[in-house]
Amino acid sequence: MDYAGVIALESARMADALAEAPPTAQVPSCPDWSTADLAYHLGEVQDFWSQIVGNAPAGPDDAQDTERLPDDELVPFLRTRTQALLTALAAHDPADPCWSWSPVGGTVGWVLRRQAHEALVHRVDAEQTAGLPVTDPGTALAADGVDEMLGVMVSGLPSWATFTPDGRRVRLLATDAGREWVMAFGRFHGTSPTTGKEYDDECAELVGGAPWEGEDEDVTATVAGPAWDLELWLWGRGSADGLTVDGDEAAVDRLRAVIVESTQ
């Protein structure tokens, strides 16, 4: 997948949408944010990752803080940060090593994928804020977004942690993409070797993901629908109206709660 192309397209769509909204308009999915806050957020994120990729494989200690400009300068600022990120990414092979906060990261390719979906989700925010129709990115990218959300944003424990499943699982089906994902609930245990903090928290881990080949009775609930509807629902940018839920709805609510905690 052309993730650099996705970053370019979705960031431009976001900036165009933000330019049509008042700087003080409230972002529906993030009520504490205004249009200006949203523009600064993605610009700041893209600025950070342009520095990380540019300095790869060094970590974030040398990254410079991103100055917040006046509100009326933030959309142009976002456009410049998108270009800076794309320039940094183009100078590297996706297989090149690069710092990441994720146990499944560690390459420039991980950054490409993560930033593609970061731009996509916030483009949705911008269109909703401006009162514009939300653009469907296509089944392949939406399904990849579901996979990235469940496999990167929610799943992935550090090497010093253990996962103890409790036997309850939720399956998600992208009916138009022919793909499925199974999330298992359980607890995350471990002590951070850097901070000494002990963890014993609820979590969910991706334990299955493959082309959809039929029914699996060993799940607590199933959520099925088009990949784009699934992605919007997972990210809290859309309702479950276009989805079908079978089984224990409490398990589905539990998954949404874990996702919200994981993506703060």
RAGILIN-V649090 format. One line per field, one symbol per residue. phi: phi as a letter, one per 40 degrees, with the letter a starting at -180 (. if undefined). A space follows every 10 residues. Layout:
# RAGILIN-V649090
phi: ???
This chain:
# RAGILIN-V649090
phi: .cccccdccc cccccccccc bcdccccdcb dcbbdccccc dccccccdcc cccccdcccc cccccccccd dcbccdcdcc cccccccccc cbcdcccada ccccchbccc cdcccccccc ccccdccccc gcccccchcc cccccccccc cbcbchbccc bbbbcbgbab bbbcccbgbb bbbbcibbbi bcccbgccba bcabbcbaaa dcbhcbccbc abbbiddccc cccccgbacc dcbbbbhccc cccccccccd ccbc
